[in-house]
């Protein structure tokens, strides 16, 4: 827990995994339930939850990049990972090496 408070990369990893989970839940559970089962409540709940977590991910990205030591390619890779389903899960191994 202490690492999350003091280490920006650990914070980015944790929020990235949370962001990836909410995106997968939204795309693989809530949206199909909305369109296939006629149950819009899941998407109505998961949409804002994912939005809030995505903003947290962006703030963590900016916090890491502002600290310096990141190449442009690494910044781009980590930013795009937040936009792709399962992207943050694949990018976590990269962040773990930092």
N, C-alpha and C positions, 0 to 999 in steps of 0.2 A: 504494500500500500504506500509505503514511504517513497518508493521509486516513482510511482504515479504522480506524486506531488512535486518531486524535485527533478525528474528526468523527462525532458520534453519528448524524446524518442519513445520512451515507455508509454507516455501519455498518448502519443500519436498511434502507437500500436494498439492500445486498448480501445481507443475511440474508433480506430479503423476496423477492428473486429466487430465492434458493436454496430457500426455503420453497415458493414457487409451483411450482418445478420438481419438487420431491419430491411435492407434492400431485397434480400432473398425472400424474406417473409412477405414483403409487399408484392414482389413479382411472381412468386411461385405459389402463394397461398391466397392472399387477399384479392388480387386482381382476378385470378380464375374463379374464385368463389363469387365475385361480383358479376362476372359475365356468364359463367356456366350455370350457377345455382341461383342467380338473382338475389344474392345477399350482399348489398353494398356496404353494410356496416363495417366489415373487416377493412375494406379499403379506406373508408371514411376515418377509421381509427389509425390504421398503420401509415397512411399518407402523411399526416402531420407529425407522427412520432419519427418517421424516417427523415422528414424535413428538418426537424430539430437536431437530430443526431448528425445529419449531413452538415449543418451549419457548425456544429461542434467540431466536426472533422476539418472543415475549412479553417476554423480558428486555430486548431492544433497544427495544421500545415503552415499557416502563416507564422505561428510561434516558432516552429522549427526552422523555417527558412530565414526568418529575421535574425536568428542566432548565428547564422553564417555556417560555412563549412560544407555547404551542399552545392554540388555541381548542377548546372542547368538541366542536364539530362535526368538526374535523380529527382529534381523537383517536378519535372514534367511527368515522369513515370508515376510518382506518388500521387500527383494530382489526378491523372487519368484513371488510376486504380480506383479512386472513389466513385467514378462514374460508371464503371463496368460491373455487372454482376460477377461475383466471386473475385473481383480485382483486388480487393483489400486482403483477401485470404492469401492470394499468390504473392502479393507485395509484402506480406508480413515477414517472410523469410529474408527478404532484402533488408527490411528494417531491423530485424534481429541481429544482422551482421554489423549494423552501424554502431 
